[in-house]
């Protein structure tokens, strides 16, 4: 965050926001009260939250969003160096979350297919890219009614720095909702390998070389290289 231009007091407030989300979920106003009155973060961080205004954390949230890509890419690079991450596989998936209230002023809050079956509420769509070790690489917020297949390359195009580390483009893992024929063709054209689930049955399944790796009363799973 220092590299992104944040002062020490703003870094402490960001730590309060992030830790508060994990330990005491609530609004920014509630988190400010928790930081002042009910937590030991001041002592742990060497910070002073006693004069933190009710609106300070709201303003800081806006500043964090503005610096989001710089912070994410910096974290990904640091984790890559510290942990020697292989980054040969990336997993891409989406979910959505509903909003209490109308969110009439939001460009993202839209009615769509709710994965929590809350079609009565406006939604936002959340996209995340992870590597095979579970480290986040990039994230994005989309409108709640976005076409999920159309979001893939919006984030994949951010991952070019991975190539300089692993000397090859990673294998992309996507689910059936994203693995459209157009997306698979674009992945092949861009030089990515991929693993996906398909809802439609392939036109041809060669009978030779299939190996049963799991079988029960309901299904048989066979694979072929």
Backbone as CSV, one residue per row, in Angstrom:
resi,resn,N_x,N_y,N_z,CA_x,CA_y,CA_z,C_x,C_y,C_z
1,UNK,0.825,-1.202,0.000,0.000,0.000,0.000,0.861,1.255,0.000
2,UNK,2.046,1.171,0.621,2.966,2.304,0.545,3.349,2.577,-0.894
3,UNK,3.611,1.508,-1.648,3.972,1.673,-3.052,2.822,2.262,-3.862
4,UNK,1.592,2.049,-3.402,0.425,2.612,-4.090,0.116,4.032,-3.635
5,UNK,0.956,4.588,-2.739,0.806,5.988,-2.358,0.017,6.248,-1.086
6,UNK,-0.237,5.227,-0.269,-1.010,5.414,0.958,-0.093,5.803,2.114
7,UNK,-0.533,6.781,2.910,0.194,7.167,4.110,0.016,6.110,5.199
8,UNK,0.847,6.203,6.252,0.808,5.196,7.311,-0.543,5.156,8.003
9,UNK,-1.156,6.321,8.252,-2.451,6.314,8.939,-3.521,5.649,8.081
10,UNK,-3.453,5.832,6.743,-4.412,5.180,5.855,-4.165,3.673,5.796
11,UNK,-2.907,3.265,5.886,-2.596,1.836,5.905,-3.165,1.193,7.164
12,UNK,-3.060,1.882,8.307,-3.649,1.366,9.543,-5.169,1.271,9.425
13,UNK,-5.779,2.280,8.826,-7.232,2.237,8.649,-7.645,1.112,7.695
14,UNK,-6.835,0.871,6.674,-7.129,-0.240,5.769,-7.034,-1.566,6.501
15,UNK,-6.031,-1.702,7.376,-5.923,-2.923,8.174,-7.164,-3.104,9.047
16,UNK,-7.659,-1.997,9.613,-8.889,-2.061,10.411,-10.060,-2.524,9.558
17,UNK,-10.195,-1.988,8.351,-11.277,-2.398,7.459,-11.208,-3.888,7.139
18,UNK,-10.015,-4.352,6.780,-9.851,-5.740,6.331,-10.036,-6.715,7.495
19,UNK,-9.372,-6.434,8.616,-9.482,-7.332,9.773,-10.895,-7.293,10.336
20,UNK,-11.508,-6.098,10.320,-12.889,-5.995,10.771,-13.839,-6.841,9.946
21,UNK,-13.619,-6.903,8.613,-14.463,-7.741,7.753,-14.387,-9.207,8.175
22,UNK,-13.220,-9.619,8.644,-13.029,-11.027,9.014,-13.537,-11.339,10.424
23,UNK,-13.295,-10.430,11.364,-13.562,-10.724,12.775,-14.855,-10.117,13.302
24,UNK,-15.260,-8.995,12.732,-16.464,-8.314,13.224,-17.191,-7.692,12.036
25,UNK,-17.805,-8.498,11.173,-18.432,-7.964,9.956,-19.504,-6.932,10.277
26,UNK,-19.438,-5.822,9.566,-20.418,-4.769,9.768,-20.150,-3.629,8.805
27,UNK,-20.898,-2.565,8.959,-20.708,-1.389,8.111,-19.395,-0.710,8.479
28,UNK,-18.987,0.261,7.637,-17.791,1.030,7.968,-17.965,1.772,9.295
29,UNK,-19.150,2.285,9.544,-19.382,2.986,10.809,-19.242,2.031,11.992
30,UNK,-19.811,0.830,11.863,-19.690,-0.164,12.930,-18.237,-0.580,13.114
31,UNK,-17.509,-0.716,11.992,-16.105,-1.119,12.074,-15.275,-0.053,12.773
32,UNK,-15.568,1.232,12.521,-14.854,2.311,13.201,-15.085,2.241,14.709
33,UNK,-16.340,2.005,15.118,-16.628,1.856,16.563,-15.868,0.674,17.137
34,UNK,-15.884,-0.459,16.425,-15.198,-1.666,16.902,-13.701,-1.405,17.065
35,UNK,-13.106,-0.694,16.105,-11.685,-0.401,16.193,-11.335,0.481,17.375
36,UNK,-12.233,1.420,17.701,-11.973,2.334,18.821,-12.248,1.700,20.171
37,UNK,-13.365,0.953,20.267,-13.898,0.590,21.571,-13.778,-0.887,21.951
38,UNK,-13.692,-1.790,20.989,-13.864,-3.204,21.332,-12.775,-4.128,20.802
39,UNK,-11.744,-3.587,20.208,-10.676,-4.447,19.699,-9.334,-3.989,20.251
40,UNK,-8.314,-4.808,20.056,-6.957,-4.453,20.462,-6.085,-4.043,19.291
41,UNK,-6.715,-3.650,18.174,-5.927,-3.352,16.974,-5.036,-2.132,17.148
42,UNK,-5.472,-1.156,17.930,-4.620,0.020,18.132,-3.277,-0.396,18.709
43,UNK,-3.318,-1.242,19.732,-2.069,-1.702,20.348,-1.275,-2.591,19.405
44,UNK,-1.964,-3.468,18.693,-1.260,-4.404,17.803,-0.599,-3.681,16.634
45,UNK,-1.273,-2.664,16.094,-0.772,-1.963,14.916,0.046,-0.725,15.261
46,UNK,-0.023,-0.281,16.510,0.587,0.998,16.845,-0.159,2.154,16.219
47,UNK,-1.486,2.026,16.161,-2.330,3.001,15.462,-3.163,3.782,16.473
48,UNK,-3.802,4.838,15.981,-4.700,5.644,16.799,-6.025,5.789,16.058
49,UNK,-7.061,5.101,16.577,-8.387,5.175,15.962,-9.351,6.034,16.778
50,UNK,-8.874,6.694,17.836,-9.773,7.408,18.730,-10.440,8.604,18.053
51,UNK,-9.798,9.192,17.080,-10.368,10.359,16.402,-10.807,10.015,14.982
52,UNK,-11.042,8.735,14.739,-11.481,8.286,13.421,-12.935,8.695,13.206
53,UNK,-13.193,9.498,12.184,-14.555,9.975,11.945,-15.412,8.871,11.341
54,UNK,-16.728,9.066,11.397,-17.646,8.061,10.858,-17.470,7.875,9.353
55,UNK,-17.069,8.929,8.653,-16.967,8.854,7.195,-15.580,8.477,6.690
56,UNK,-14.591,8.411,7.586,-13.215,8.177,7.141,-13.073,6.838,6.427
57,UNK,-13.705,5.805,6.955,-13.555,4.481,6.350,-14.337,4.383,5.039
58,UNK,-15.439,5.143,4.919,-16.141,5.174,3.638,-15.248,5.789,2.563
59,UNK,-14.593,6.899,2.904,-13.683,7.544,1.942,-12.515,6.623,1.600
60,UNK,-11.991,5.934,2.614,-10.870,5.022,2.371,-11.285,3.863,1.469
61,UNK,-12.505,3.373,1.620,-12.986,2.294,0.744,-12.937,2.735,-0.714
62,UNK,-13.323,3.981,-0.983,-13.258,4.501,-2.348,-11.812,4.561,-2.841
63,UNK,-10.903,4.959,-1.962,-9.491,5.043,-2.346,-8.905,3.656,-2.617
64,UNK,-9.317,2.671,-1.832,-8.841,1.302,-2.055,-9.330,0.762,-3.395
65,UNK,-10.582,1.045,-3.732,-11.108,0.610,-5.028,-10.331,1.258,-6.170
66,UNK,-10.010,2.538,-6.017,-9.265,3.239,-7.068,-7.876,2.636,-7.272
67,UNK,-7.278,2.107,-6.205,-5.928,1.527,-6.286,-5.953,0.016,-6.371
68,UNK,-7.111,-0.548,-6.626,-7.296,-2.001,-6.538,-6.329,-2.787,-7.423
69,UNK,-6.211,-2.423,-8.691,-5.381,-3.204,-9.603,-3.909,-3.136,-9.216
70,UNK,-3.437,-1.975,-8.786,-2.046,-1.848,-8.357,-1.779,-2.694,-7.121
71,UNK,-2.721,-2.698,-6.168,-2.551,-3.484,-4.951,-2.579,-4.975,-5.272
72,UNK,-3.533,-5.402,-6.103,-3.631,-6.823,-6.449,-2.386,-7.316,-7.178
73,UNK,-1.925,-6.558,-8.174,-0.756,-7.001,-8.935,0.490,-7.004,-8.060
74,UNK,0.601,-6.032,-7.143,1.735,-6.007,-6.225,1.735,-7.194,-5.285
75,UNK,0.555,-7.540,-4.759,0.452,-8.710,-3.884,0.783,-9.993,-4.634
76,UNK,0.265,-10.126,-5.854,0.523,-11.337,-6.632,2.005,-11.500,-6.912
77,UNK,2.689,-10.405,-7.242,4.126,-10.477,-7.516,4.910,-10.835,-6.268
78,UNK,4.518,-10.251,-5.132,5.241,-10.533,-3.889,5.035,-11.985,-3.457
79,UNK,3.806,-12.468,-3.554,3.545,-13.872,-3.190,4.294,-14.824,-4.115
80,UNK,4.358,-14.474,-5.398,5.084,-15.299,-6.363,6.545,-15.433,-5.958
81,UNK,7.155,-14.325,-5.549,8.566,-14.338,-5.165,8.786,-15.052,-3.836
82,UNK,7.925,-14.771,-2.862,8.114,-15.343,-1.530,7.913,-16.850,-1.512
83,UNK,6.906,-17.324,-2.209,6.508,-18.727,-2.093,6.886,-19.571,-3.306
84,UNK,7.551,-18.971,-4.284,7.955,-19.729,-5.468,6.776,-20.378,-6.169
85,UNK,5.717,-19.627,-6.381,4.483,-20.193,-6.937,4.700,-20.645,-8.376
86,UNK,4.130,-21.798,-8.695,4.311,-22.367,-10.034,3.426,-21.677,-11.067
87,UNK,2.209,-21.365,-10.689,1.260,-20.656,-11.554,1.090,-21.341,-12.908
88,UNK,1.048,-22.663,-12.888,0.836,-23.402,-14.141,-0.638,-23.648,-14.409
89,UNK,-1.464,-23.453,-13.374,-2.910,-23.628,-13.513,-3.582,-22.406,-12.909
90,UNK,-4.566,-21.854,-13.597,-5.385,-20.807,-13.005,-6.843,-21.236,-13.071
91,UNK,-7.555,-20.965,-12.010,-8.964,-21.320,-11.911,-9.784,-20.031,-11.945
92,UNK,-10.776,-19.999,-12.824,-11.607,-18.809,-12.986,-13.061,-19.168,-12.704
93,UNK,-13.693,-18.399,-11.820,-15.099,-18.666,-11.531,-15.770,-17.376,-11.075
94,UNK,-17.095,-17.406,-11.090,-17.892,-16.254,-10.698,-18.958,-16.667,-9.698
95,UNK,-19.368,-15.711,-8.905,-20.558,-15.865,-8.081,-21.259,-14.518,-8.073
96,UNK,-22.392,-14.446,-7.394,-23.025,-13.134,-7.238,-23.582,-12.995,-5.829
97,UNK,-23.820,-11.772,-5.462,-24.309,-11.470,-4.121,-25.415,-10.442,-4.239
98,UNK,-26.472,-10.602,-3.438,-27.585,-9.665,-3.525,-27.361,-8.487,-2.582
99,UNK,-28.036,-7.390,-2.872,-27.886,-6.140,-2.136,-29.185,-5.836,-1.408
100,UNK,-29.070,-5.510,-0.128,-30.231,-5.027,0.616,-30.472,-3.570,0.238
101,UNK,-31.698,-3.207,-0.051,-32.005,-1.865,-0.515,-32.062,-1.828,-2.036
102,UNK,-32.368,-0.676,-2.582,-32.556,-0.543,-4.024,-31.255,-0.321,-4.779
103,UNK,-30.247,0.284,-4.131,-28.967,0.601,-4.781,-29.202,1.326,-6.104
104,UNK,-30.121,2.275,-6.087,-30.543,2.935,-7.325,-29.410,3.708,-7.986
105,UNK,-28.425,4.156,-7.206,-27.334,4.923,-7.776,-26.159,4.093,-8.238
106,UNK,-26.256,2.771,-8.136,-25.135,1.902,-8.485,-25.193,1.499,-9.952
107,UNK,-24.027,1.563,-10.608,-23.944,1.108,-12.000,-23.843,-0.407,-12.091
108,UNK,-23.622,-1.086,-10.960,-23.421,-2.532,-10.964,-24.647,-3.302,-10.486
109,UNK,-25.457,-2.698,-9.628,-26.597,-3.408,-9.046,-27.677,-3.608,-10.102
110,UNK,-27.850,-4.855,-10.504,-28.828,-5.191,-11.532,-29.520,-6.497,-11.167
111,UNK,-30.747,-6.650,-11.587,-31.460,-7.907,-11.383,-30.984,-8.932,-12.399
112,UNK,-30.747,-10.154,-11.932,-30.291,-11.230,-12.796,-30.551,-12.561,-12.122
113,UNK,-29.845,-13.593,-12.584,-30.008,-14.932,-12.011,-29.206,-15.023,-10.720
114,UNK,-29.904,-15.089,-9.592,-29.246,-15.120,-8.285,-28.884,-16.543,-7.906
115,UNK,-27.616,-16.763,-7.554,-27.184,-18.096,-7.122,-27.657,-18.401,-5.718
116,UNK,-28.145,-17.379,-5.001,-28.760,-17.588,-3.694,-30.285,-17.558,-3.787
117,UNK,-30.791,-17.552,-5.037,-32.231,-17.556,-5.306,-32.922,-16.316,-4.738
118,UNK,-32.208,-15.185,-4.752,-32.804,-13.913,-4.325,-33.066,-13.041,-5.547
119,UNK,-33.979,-13.506,-6.377,-34.316,-12.771,-7.595,-35.064,-11.478,-7.299
120,UNK,-35.489,-11.287,-6.038,-36.188,-10.068,-5.670,-35.237,-8.908,-5.406
121,UNK,-33.926,-9.175,-5.340,-32.973,-8.143,-4.979,-32.017,-7.861,-6.134
122,UNK,-31.504,-6.629,-6.251,-30.444,-6.360,-7.228,-29.167,-7.087,-6.833
123,UNK,-28.382,-7.448,-7.829,-27.188,-8.269,-7.618,-25.941,-7.553,-8.106
124,UNK,-24.783,-7.995,-7.607,-23.493,-7.717,-8.233,-22.821,-9.063,-8.478
125,UNK,-22.045,-9.140,-9.555,-21.334,-10.363,-9.907,-19.865,-10.211,-9.531
126,UNK,-19.314,-11.235,-8.904,-17.936,-11.212,-8.425,-17.144,-12.276,-9.157
127,UNK,-16.018,-11.897,-9.763,-15.166,-12.830,-10.497,-13.804,-12.911,-9.817
128,UNK,-13.230,-14.116,-9.778,-11.952,-14.325,-9.095,-11.097,-15.310,-9.874
129,UNK,-9.806,-15.013,-9.958,-8.821,-15.909,-10.547,-7.874,-16.373,-9.438
130,UNK,-7.703,-17.693,-9.322,-6.787,-18.296,-8.352,-5.760,-19.145,-9.086
131,UNK,-4.596,-19.369,-8.430,-3.678,-20.358,-8.984,-3.919,-21.700,-8.307
132,UNK,-3.133,-22.721,-8.693,-3.381,-24.063,-8.176,-3.084,-24.199,-6.694
133,UNK,-2.383,-23.229,-6.100,-2.107,-23.248,-4.670,-3.099,-22.421,-3.876
134,UNK,-4.095,-21.850,-4.569,-5.135,-21.097,-3.881,-4.849,-19.627,-3.682
135,UNK,-3.779,-19.099,-4.297,-3.461,-17.682,-4.155,-4.258,-16.868,-5.176
136,UNK,-4.950,-15.811,-4.741,-5.684,-14.968,-5.693,-4.729,-14.238,-6.626
137,UNK,-5.135,-14.109,-7.879,-4.347,-13.388,-8.879,-5.017,-12.093,-9.312
138,UNK,-6.318,-12.115,-9.450,-7.043,-10.926,-9.886,-8.512,-11.116,-9.544
139,UNK,-9.215,-10.011,-9.391,-10.649,-10.062,-9.122,-11.315,-8.923,-9.871
140,UNK,-12.614,-9.017,-10.004,-13.344,-7.980,-10.714,-14.800,-8.015,-10.259
141,UNK,-15.430,-6.864,-10.205,-16.854,-6.758,-9.925,-17.551,-6.380,-11.228
142,UNK,-18.607,-7.128,-11.563,-19.382,-6.883,-12.770,-20.834,-6.604,-12.390
143,UNK,-21.608,-6.034,-13.305,-23.045,-5.876,-13.038,-23.713,-7.221,-12.766
144,UNK,-24.783,-7.184,-12.008,-25.455,-8.416,-11.615,-26.079,-9.175,-12.767
145,UNK,-26.321,-8.509,-13.889,-26.940,-9.185,-15.031,-25.937,-9.454,-16.154
146,UNK,-24.642,-9.430,-15.845,-23.627,-9.614,-16.874,-23.701,-11.036,-17.454
147,UNK,-23.350,-11.172,-18.714,-23.225,-12.487,-19.330,-21.912,-13.114,-18.855
148,UNK,-21.985,-14.202,-18.101,-20.779,-14.772,-17.495,-19.716,-15.169,-18.522
149,UNK,-20.064,-15.805,-19.647,-19.016,-16.160,-20.608,-18.246,-14.945,-21.121
150,UNK,-18.902,-13.793,-21.208,-18.260,-12.596,-21.754,-17.221,-12.004,-20.814
151,UNK,-17.185,-12.455,-19.553,-16.256,-11.877,-18.584,-14.882,-12.522,-18.625
152,UNK,-14.738,-13.692,-19.257,-13.513,-14.479,-19.141,-12.279,-13.688,-19.550
153,UNK,-12.281,-13.132,-20.748,-11.071,-12.499,-21.243,-10.833,-11.129,-20.641
154,UNK,-11.831,-10.580,-19.977,-11.635,-9.334,-19.258,-10.564,-9.512,-18.187
155,UNK,-10.553,-10.686,-17.538,-9.552,-10.959,-16.509,-8.345,-11.725,-17.045
156,UNK,-8.574,-12.645,-17.991,-7.451,-13.407,-18.532,-6.399,-12.482,-19.126
157,UNK,-6.839,-11.399,-19.747,-5.895,-10.471,-20.374,-5.014,-9.759,-19.365
158,UNK,-5.392,-9.796,-18.072,-4.556,-9.196,-17.036,-3.416,-10.097,-16.603
159,UNK,-3.418,-11.355,-17.028,-2.516,-12.339,-16.446,-1.240,-12.541,-17.238
160,UNK,-0.955,-11.715,-18.222,0.262,-11.885,-19.003,1.538,-11.909,-18.169
161,UNK,1.623,-11.156,-17.045,2.850,-11.243,-16.247,3.161,-12.656,-15.767
162,UNK,2.155,-13.544,-15.710,2.430,-14.924,-15.300,3.419,-15.597,-16.248
163,UNK,3.373,-15.237,-17.518,4.202,-15.914,-18.504,5.684,-15.736,-18.211
164,UNK,6.062,-14.560,-17.714,7.469,-14.309,-17.464,7.993,-15.162,-16.321
165,UNK,7.086,-15.652,-15.467,7.519,-16.466,-14.331,7.576,-17.942,-14.694
166,UNK,6.539,-18.461,-15.308,6.461,-19.899,-15.570,6.934,-20.277,-16.961
167,UNK,7.282,-19.281,-17.787,7.766,-19.509,-19.147,6.744,-20.202,-20.039
168,UNK,5.517,-20.232,-19.610,4.458,-20.757,-20.466,3.126,-20.214,-19.969
169,UNK,2.178,-20.168,-20.874,0.859,-19.717,-20.455,0.209,-20.795,-19.596
170,UNK,-0.482,-20.391,-18.529,-1.060,-21.389,-17.634,-2.248,-22.100,-18.257
171,UNK,-2.571,-23.274,-17.728,-3.788,-23.979,-18.098,-4.964,-23.339,-17.373
172,UNK,-6.006,-23.010,-18.108,-7.169,-22.318,-17.554,-8.245,-23.342,-17.227
173,UNK,-8.767,-23.308,-16.016,-9.839,-24.211,-15.578,-11.123,-23.395,-15.439
174,UNK,-12.154,-23.777,-16.187,-13.423,-23.053,-16.174,-14.578,-24.043,-16.123
175,UNK,-15.726,-23.570,-15.676,-16.870,-24.474,-15.571,-17.758,-24.360,-16.810
176,UNK,-18.856,-25.092,-16.774,-19.698,-25.210,-17.967,-20.324,-23.892,-18.381
177,UNK,-20.613,-23.008,-17.429,-21.259,-21.754,-17.775,-20.363,-20.804,-18.553
178,UNK,-19.059,-21.032,-18.522,-18.103,-20.140,-19.174,-17.482,-20.775,-20.410
179,UNK,-17.528,-22.104,-20.500,-16.816,-22.807,-21.575,-17.650,-22.878,-22.854
180,UNK,-17.990,-21.710,-23.388,-18.702,-21.663,-24.656,-17.731,-21.986,-25.799
181,UNK,-18.280,-22.328,-26.947,-17.428,-22.622,-28.101,-16.554,-21.415,-28.452
182,UNK,-17.123,-20.211,-28.346,-16.358,-19.009,-28.671,-15.201,-18.812,-27.699
183,UNK,-15.447,-19.003,-26.386,-14.370,-18.843,-25.408,-13.275,-19.882,-25.592
184,UNK,-13.661,-21.123,-25.865,-12.655,-22.160,-26.072,-11.814,-21.875,-27.313
185,UNK,-12.464,-21.384,-28.362,-11.729,-21.034,-29.580,-10.759,-19.889,-29.306
186,UNK,-11.195,-18.901,-28.529,-10.316,-17.772,-28.209,-9.150,-18.205,-27.336
187,UNK,-9.392,-19.130,-26.399,-8.296,-19.645,-25.574,-7.257,-20.356,-26.434
188,UNK,-7.741,-21.192,-27.350,-6.801,-21.904,-28.237,-6.010,-20.915,-29.088
189,UNK,-6.693,-19.909,-29.614,-6.035,-18.927,-30.465,-4.981,-18.143,-29.693
190,UNK,-5.246,-17.883,-28.409,-4.295,-17.142,-27.575,-3.193,-18.030,-27.018
191,UNK,-3.247,-19.331,-27.285,-2.188,-20.231,-26.846,-2.353,-20.815,-25.461
192,UNK,-3.574,-20.721,-24.903,-3.825,-21.290,-23.583,-4.320,-22.730,-23.711
193,UNK,-3.839,-23.600,-22.824,-4.506,-24.886,-22.616,-5.673,-24.656,-21.664
194,UNK,-6.625,-25.594,-21.661,-7.766,-25.406,-20.770,-8.330,-26.754,-20.347
195,UNK,-9.011,-26.724,-19.202,-9.799,-27.851,-18.693,-11.176,-27.294,-18.385
196,UNK,-12.220,-27.956,-18.872,-13.554,-27.405,-18.673,-14.573,-28.525,-18.525
197,UNK,-15.709,-28.150,-17.987,-16.879,-29.022,-17.943,-17.790,-28.616,-19.080
198,UNK,-18.308,-29.597,-19.803,-19.229,-29.297,-20.897,-20.598,-29.895,-20.581
199,UNK,-21.640,-29.098,-20.797,-22.994,-29.599,-20.581,-23.459,-30.458,-21.743
200,UNK,-22.946,-30.166,-22.931,-23.348,-30.949,-24.105,-22.398,-32.126,-24.301
201,UNK,-22.936,-33.212,-24.804,-22.133,-34.403,-25.038,-21.269,-34.185,-26.291
202,UNK,-19.993,-34.537,-26.250,-19.157,-34.402,-27.444,-19.738,-35.192,-28.614
203,UNK,-19.473,-34.696,-29.821,-20.009,-35.354,-30.998,-19.457,-36.764,-31.156
204,UNK,-18.200,-36.945,-30.822,-17.587,-38.263,-30.944,-16.808,-38.573,-29.671
205,UNK,-17.006,-39.782,-29.154,-16.223,-40.251,-28.018,-15.520,-41.533,-28.453
206,UNK,-14.219,-41.479,-28.702,-13.514,-42.696,-29.120,-13.641,-43.784,-28.065
207,UNK,-13.939,-44.978,-28.496,-14.131,-46.092,-27.562,-12.807,-46.660,-27.069
208,UNK,-11.772,-46.531,-27.877,-10.487,-47.130,-27.511,-9.738,-46.233,-26.529
209,UNK,-9.093,-46.877,-25.561,-8.230,-46.146,-24.642,-8.924,-45.526,-23.455
210,UNK,-10.229,-45.709,-23.307,-10.933,-45.168,-22.144,-10.625,-45.999,-20.904
211,UNK,-10.323,-45.313,-19.810,-9.992,-45.979,-18.550,-11.013,-45.554,-17.501
212,UNK,-11.617,-46.525,-16.822,-12.571,-46.235,-15.759,-11.794,-45.851,-14.500
213,UNK,-12.025,-44.632,-14.005,-11.335,-44.210,-12.782,-12.271,-44.129,-11.581
214,UNK,-13.588,-44.165,-11.820,-14.537,-44.190,-10.711,-15.860,-44.734,-11.230
215,UNK,-16.497,-45.580,-10.413,-17.777,-46.141,-10.819,-18.598,-46.442,-9.572
216,UNK,-19.865,-46.038,-9.603,-20.785,-46.376,-8.516,-22.143,-46.685,-9.122
217,UNK,-23.190,-46.696,-8.283,-24.513,-47.064,-8.777,-25.064,-46.050,-9.766
218,UNK,-24.653,-44.812,-9.641,-25.250,-43.747,-10.444,-24.480,-43.419,-11.712
219,UNK,-23.188,-43.621,-11.713,-22.427,-43.156,-12.868,-21.092,-43.877,-12.991
220,UNK,-20.580,-43.794,-14.181,-19.240,-44.300,-14.468,-18.411,-43.150,-15.054
221,UNK,-17.238,-42.938,-14.487,-16.354,-41.884,-14.965,-15.179,-42.510,-15.673
222,UNK,-15.047,-42.186,-16.966,-13.965,-42.698,-17.786,-13.151,-41.531,-18.336
223,UNK,-11.847,-41.773,-18.481,-10.978,-40.719,-18.995,-10.131,-41.299,-20.130
224,UNK,-9.669,-40.359,-20.971,-8.762,-40.730,-22.029,-7.823,-39.578,-22.309
225,UNK,-6.563,-39.868,-22.463,-5.600,-38.835,-22.783,-5.732,-38.478,-24.258
